[in-house]
Amino acid sequence: MTILQRLWTYQKERFPLFAHGPLIAAFSACAVSFSSLIRHAPPPGWDMYLTAFVVCLLMFLQLRIADEFKDAEDDARWRPYRPVPRGLIKLSELRILFIVTAAIQLGLVLWLDPRLTWVLGIAWTYLALMSVEFFCRDWLKARPIVYLVSHMGIMPLVDFFGTACEWLPRAGSPPGGLGWFLAASFFNGIVIELGRKLRQPADEEEGVETYSRLWGMKGGVLVWLATLAVTFTCAVVASQAIHFMRPVCIGLGLVFGFALCTGWRYLAKGASGKKIEMISGIWTLALYLLLGLIPLWLHS
């Protein structure tokens, strides 16, 4: 196989573009649109959306690559079927890919507005700290909740970069009212992470840490639902600033209802953990469409 064929296989297994792409597109477009809406500014330009999307997409790919280095030893021991331990792709090749993606990000940032480099630099710095487990790997591993919260800090930083693609070229300083929006992004990141790691007992793998194993099925799904509720609250408060509270309440309320049903079916052993993950994805898509593109389209 050529390097391009191997990279294509790698992305299908570890970073499926057709699954992640739409969510990241909604995520980045929401950040740009929300910034415009909260400032009562004209609709953003295509260059802002393009820069935000590509930089955010590559940032999440970089997070995946960083995980490959961070988890190399555990993967070799417990998950030999993954691309790196089975020899599909080398860590040295992923390192080159990381550098190439960083160069693309920097090029786009310099093209849109060079001042964005400091915002990108903040996210890069946090990513670098995550890749070395903040220099306290064993301490964090022994405290799963602290580990989860510390690693979700990247979400509002990437979202902040997305908003900066709109406000920095136009206004030069961030608008007031971004706090609740960024808080919604933070807690939604936890929703996604929990959704990925809730499984039925038959689906648990030796050596793979999951929240269903850590807290039990009931505890895991209750924490997931509670985090959905907190995200909902943050989103509703954020939506007040763009005068779109009622649609956000209705839209996210409906998805939350489906989440409750799915959680109940999961506990009754009628739904797999994949259903929880699917609802987390639908929730994420609804959240970012309702806080970004939909109100922008209606207000235009």
ABEGO torsion letter per residue (X at the ends): XBAAAAAAAAAAAABBAAAAAAAAAAAAAAAAAAAAAAAGBBBBBAAAAAAAAAAAAAAAAAAAAAAAAAAAAAAAAABAABAAAAGABBAAAAAAAAAAAAAAAAAAAAAABAAAAAAAAAAAAAAAAAAAGGGBAAAAAABAAAAAAAAAAAAAAAAAAAAAAAAAAAAGBBBBGAAAAAAAAAAAAAAAAAAAABBBAAABBBGBBBAAAAAEAAAAAAAAAAAAAAAAAAAAAAAAAAGAAAAAAAAAAAAAAAAAAAAAAAAAGABBAAAAAAAAAAAAAAAAAAABAAAAAAAX
